[in-house]
Amino acid sequence: MRGKATSLDIAHLAGVSQPTVSRALRGSPMVNEETRKRILAIAEQLNYKVDKNASNLRAQQTGTLALLLFEDPTTDESHINPFFLPMLGSITRACARHGKDLLISFQQLSNDWHADYADSHKADGLILLGYGDYLAYEGKLSKLLAQGTPFVRWGAVLPDQPGLSIGCDNVGGGRLAGEHLLSLGRRRVAFLGDASSHYPEFLERYEGCDAALREAGTAMDRALQVDAESAEESGEAAAQALLSRGLPFDAVFAASDLIAIGAMRVFAEHGLRIPDDVAVVGFDDIPAARIATPALTTIRQDTTQAGELLVEKLVALVDGDAAASERLRTLLVVRRSTSAG
């Protein structure tokens, strides 16, 4: 090897990224022990010397965190799922308490948006809200993790997931919905939402409701499950598809409030009385749930605590401290879509 060895040379020989080499050389806990030892051994073989001035410059933090939003289809021009709006406020306040500035942008769906943020040094770490199809998104998270970019996302807490996530107890929330509907004597529960590994939160909500029904001697019927994304238009289409199947049902558990609100509109157009003919439960407790017609029974997620934890965990990662994923409790909020009283 000609000339002075660089961290890029070490990265090439170790089969890791250059940021991983930098973190290993300064003892960051984000690099596992086996990888760190391999990097240190190669550095010693190459007689690599750390440039203290350059290292100190790179180690300087911007004091800024980046919040990247996934663009969602909305009825207005915001393209922001209304569920995230109160969480944005909580994140902003938490950043202020930690003395951090907040940079907000939409996630770019190009193949290298993650690298763009890691290489631009615009921020010390990323908060990710929303992602669409999880299986398509997982690879981007893995690349972020491999290049040593601190990030925390809002989403399902899954085994062997890349990085950290803060999410609600989706299974527990689904169970609350199922138990509530059973208490009303409803046993033919339709589910509107993509209950597959592509949308793990929706799948967990379906599984929680199914578990509650099975304990009561019944179960969810896959023939009453219709795929839908979290948008009113998608809820309308799912409700139309459900009705077209001609199967009996006396309740609907929607994977999100937006789906539920769209579905209730279609049911009303077809002369179904809510809750007399069909009881409807949503998930999220967005502001529109309170003013829907009728007001929507739903499963509430704690967006305030979620925002605080997203910032707290990311600050810990940026500082090189240990942090772990967390699930937050859910709460059943009963309104007129299941109770006429």
Buried (B, 14 or more C-beta within 10 A) or exposed (E): EEEEBBBEBBBEBBEBBBBBBBBBBEEBEBBEEEBBEBBBEBBEEBEBEEEEEEEEEEEEEBEBBBBBBBBBEBEEEEEBBBBBEBBBEBBBBBBEEBEBEBBBEEBEEEEEBBBEBBEEEBBBBBBBBBBBEBEEBBEBBBBBBBBBBBBBBBBBBBEEBBBBBBBBBBBBBBBBBBBBBBEBEBBBBBBBBBBBEBBBBBBBBBBBBBBBBEEEEBBBBEEBBBBBBBBBBBBBBBBBBBBEEEEEBBBBBBBBBBBBBBBBBBBEEEEBEBBEEBBBBBBBBBEBBEEBEBBBBBBBBBBBBBBBBBBBBBBBBBEEEEBEBBBBEBEBBBBBBBBEE
